[in-house]
Amino acid sequence: MQWLEAGMVMKVTGGAIHESSSGTYQDAQILVVMRHTQREDEVESSWVARASMPWDPPISEQGIGLARKRMQMLQGSGIAKVVTSPFKRCIQTAQIACTVLNLPSTAVEADWELSEVLTESLLNSHGASIPQTSISKWMWQSLRQACGPGLEDERRHGVLEKPHETLNASSAPVYPESLETAHARYGAALQKIADRHHPANVLVITHGEAVRQSVTRIIPWATVFRVEHCGFTVAWRSLDEDSEWDWQLKKQQEGNGVDWTVSS
């Protein structure tokens, strides 16, 4: 895995960070956590005014190119599964991943627990009424509905097919929630996804706060200060000498779109 071999890796042992120039990624499970690409409402402000679900914009034309470029960085990674937030911008980014990485649409799985932080400010509701209940009650009933009629942007871009339906309402978060609750949700979800698909290498498409959590769940005292669109982290785990699964985090590199600092 040439793309993974370059650069430093980080792990926490005995309460301290240890860095090395190589990782035990052979026979390891790789977990890539990526933010979705650019949204339509970030380049076309009028989209919000005419949208029935202003909290769920599709990706932009520019976002398509960015996603393709970033996915090319993951070629050769051996990714076999793509797990996505059910928000349209993430589903569309996941479908671009399938195209670039030559994966079938059935490789895509949606997970409610990867959803955006359920606060009014981050949902960008613009006055739309959001019921204070499980997101499964007012978002999509299934991925088939999400990919069905009325999503003109997806058909126009030609990047969204019908992914495998895997939404489980029992795991859906409830609106509203605090940022702290969402962070805990993300950390637990990433571990469950890795466990569920072990030993397959997995690409997770989600939101900026989840990408932050993908760092701090391994390096708890890290401060993530930048997560670009399609910014991603790379972690992997293998059995250590005590037969325990040991997560390691690839140190940030130029081009990954995620930066953090670690307090001494």
Secondary structure, DSSP 8 states (H G I E B T S, - for coil): -HHHHSS-EEEEETTEEEEES----TT-EEEEEEE---BGGGT-THHHHH-SSTTS--B-HHHHHHHHHHHHTTTTS-EEEEEE-SSHHHHHHHHHHHHHTT--GGGEEE-GGGS---SHHHHT-TT----SSBGGGTS-SSHHHHTSTT-HHHHHHT----------GGG--BSS--HHHHHHHHHHHHHHHHHHHTTSEEEEEE-HHHHHHHHHTTSTTEEEEEE-TT-EEEEEEEE-TTS-EEEEEE---TTS-EEEEE--
